[in-house]
């Protein structure tokens, strides 16, 4: 591996479970690599692979607008269960599930059957290099390397061994594959070696997907052995694989020609040529930000599984930070990461392997702006802007309003709201559009250039609130009714209720931000925002999850939706709103972990960091690092003890580590707001700020710290450090070095 252990991980055994397979991806294709010398497997995935059903006509938002005024009347009159009847009677309908395509199988015959001798007792190592996206497995003279090219959108595998003999096939037999999947295999010999195809047509649908693998074989012979080929006596095999979802039949001749063209360059080492083109995009992105926590070199050299089995510490945090950025980048392209990133080895993926937008998606992508991964934000933006027409349908059909309302779940294709039930009335959630646009605004502030698509979307969200916010309380304040705090309910009322804190924060932020971007409507939208009620502090001194008087808080819950004003918004912070920040701190302290969902712990850490609570950050990290949430692949699970493959923890952890060290707004820089005692020294390089500067931060065990700012814009900001606050003038193109106390 070209990277140090900080920028990669390794294991001394092949992966026995798909959850432990090392991962590669380019935001379109994904690969799960097992690295078994005798029976190697690469599971192929693609962001577009969601299983259709026979009744897509039901996947529309419910037509409830005519019944909305009556529901509002009942809720305002004190009928706490009124929203349970606000439905069209449909049963709970999940979004279409994400699934794997097939596995590429490379089976070597048992020793003695051929001239391909290999010693099963020889030392073995499999590794993934985060700087390149390349996995590598080696034993004796056998080596297998795999990466997914960001330049050519192809899965590349290169296998070498003396007298290499193997059976090569495309196998659709993965757990949960439907019995009615209609499979067609193809294998033909070519001048390079062979072309393998696998077409899978979904039951009851004209949709299908087709995988195509071109095998270029050096030395030896290739024979057709259906459903694949037998390679004998070769010195190397280069495999190029793509998968396409389509209607009708895929033109496999054209696809094979496209794959063959990738090998046409007059280069003595086509694998190296393909890798070099990929590195120009992947390494450039990955190398922008690094974290060094001065870990023990001996611990840095350990396998990932050994680090995970230990007590944590700086070496584990370094590697999980690096792995999190690597996996987040690898999963982002055509779409942002799903609940499983870009990977799964099972057709029965939990929660459909979809995008859960009311918490998980934003938590996964939380580091994108600060940790310098605009590729992630661009993927997020692609999802948002592609689905805006469906968001308009949601606003019109459910609320009778103009503008846009985002769904809580999406398969990446449809943005319609149709996944809801009595216990999960997700169709009542109106904060989603603001929540999903916030990362795009952070990106624009970081780079100093507003995206006109985002500016236009902000206006649509404001239009929705203009139409929706029509009811008032006895004091003349607007009421958000119905209102919903994902995925919680008051202790003394049903799920659909009034004035959830998240809804109030979202409406205020959306209207004010839209006003900032649309001066022609600014007065009207700001006036509407001013009519919203303030947050409520309950009898426990905590920020109430529902601002409507009399609604009781339910503290033991995995979501922290009511603290949206703290993170990722800056509506509530220790500097401008200290009393509300103290109430938020109390709310966080009272919050239980419910079912120990990983996203709940890391959401807790992000909020704690904004509240300058280093002990809270440390406690949340300890719960995740000590709860056996990570597989040997360094991809995470949703629950402790590696239960349910899920990318939340893996992708969100880098954001926590950045936020405890550096926070920024367009007018403020906060250094070392929540440094845990477990990280006494270190260096964070390359982070981006929302006032247009990159930053390197170094802190030492003796309490000193320094930061180098490289501003791209001339600006005066407020600098906040453990020592206090002061103004800081920045000039574009002039580095600024500041020294502060670390604690």
NORFEN-V163726 format. One record per backbone hydrogen bond with DSSP energy under -1.0 kcal/mol. CO is the residue of the C=O (numbers start at 1). NH is the residue of the N-H. Records with the same first field share a line. If there is no record, write none. Layout:
CO=NH  NH
This chain:
4=7
5=8
7=130
9=128
10=304
11=126
17=20
22=33
24=31
27=334
28=47
29=26
30=45
31=24
32=43
33=22
34=15
38=108
40=106
41=34
42=104
43=32
44=101
45=30
46=49
48=50
49=99
55=58
56=59
58=60
62=64
64=67
65=68
67=71
68=72
69=73
70=74
71=75
72=76
73=77
74=79
75=78
78=80
79=82
80=494
81=84
82=85
83=86
85=87
97=51
102=44
103=171
104=42
105=169
106=40
107=167
110=113
115=117
119=122
125=138
126=11
127=136
128=9
129=133
134=129
135=146
136=127
137=144
138=125
139=142
142=139
143=160
144=137
145=158
146=135
147=156
154=149
155=241
156=147
157=239
158=145
159=237
160=143
164=234
166=231
167=107
168=229
169=105
171=103
172=174
174=177
175=347
178=181
182=201
184=199
186=197
188=195
192=217
193=190
194=215
195=188
196=213
197=186
198=211
199=184
200=209
201=182
202=205
207=202
208=246
209=200
210=244
211=198
212=242
213=196
214=240
215=194
216=238
218=235  236
221=232
223=230
225=228
228=225
229=168
230=223
231=166
232=221
234=164
235=161
236=218
237=159
238=216
239=157
240=214
241=155
242=212
244=210
246=208
250=252
251=255
252=256
253=257
254=258
255=259
256=260
257=261
260=263
261=264
265=267
269=273
270=274
271=275
272=276
273=277
274=278
275=279
276=280
278=281  282
279=283
281=285
282=286
283=287
285=288
290=685
292=683
296=300
297=301
299=302
303=307
304=308
305=309
313=317
314=318
315=319
316=320
317=321
318=322
319=323
320=324
321=325
322=326
323=327
324=328
325=329
326=330
327=331
329=332
330=27
335=333
338=341
339=647
340=343
341=338
347=349
349=352
350=353
351=354
352=98
354=339
355=410
356=361
359=363
360=364
361=365
363=366
365=368
367=371
368=373
369=372
370=688
373=376  377
374=378
375=379
376=380
377=381
378=382
379=383
380=384
381=385
382=386
383=387
387=391
388=392
389=393
390=394
391=395  405
392=396
393=397
394=398
395=399  401
396=400
397=64  65
408=357
410=355
424=421  426
425=428
426=429
431=435
432=436
433=437
434=438
437=441
438=442
439=443
440=444
441=445
442=446
443=447
444=448
451=455
452=456
453=457
454=458
455=459
456=460
457=461
458=462
459=463
460=464
461=465
462=466
463=467
464=468
465=469
468=470
471=479
473=476
477=473
480=499
483=497
485=488
497=483
499=547
500=504
501=505
502=506
503=507
504=508
505=509
506=510
507=511
508=512
509=513
510=514
511=515
512=516
513=517
514=518
518=521
521=525
522=526
523=527
524=528
525=529
526=530
529=532
531=478
536=544
538=541
542=538
545=501
548=551
552=491
555=557  592
560=563
561=564
563=566  567
564=569
565=572
573=577
577=581
578=582
579=583
580=584
581=585
582=586
583=543  587
584=588
585=589
586=590
593=596
597=601
598=602
599=603
600=604
601=605
602=606
603=607
604=608
605=609
606=610
607=611
608=613
609=612
613=617
614=618
615=619
616=620
617=621
618=622
619=623
620=624
621=625
622=626
627=641
628=642
629=637
631=634
635=631
636=646
638=598
639=643
643=639
644=638
647=651
648=652
649=653
652=656
653=657
654=658
655=659
656=660
658=661  662
660=674
661=672
663=670
667=718
668=665
669=720
670=663
676=679
682=699
683=292
684=697
685=290
687=695
689=692
692=712
693=689
694=710
695=687
696=708
697=684
698=706
699=682
700=703
703=742
704=700
705=740
706=698
707=738
708=696
709=736
710=694
711=733
715=730
717=728
718=669
719=726
720=671
721=724
724=721
726=719
728=717
730=715
731=734
736=709
738=707
740=705
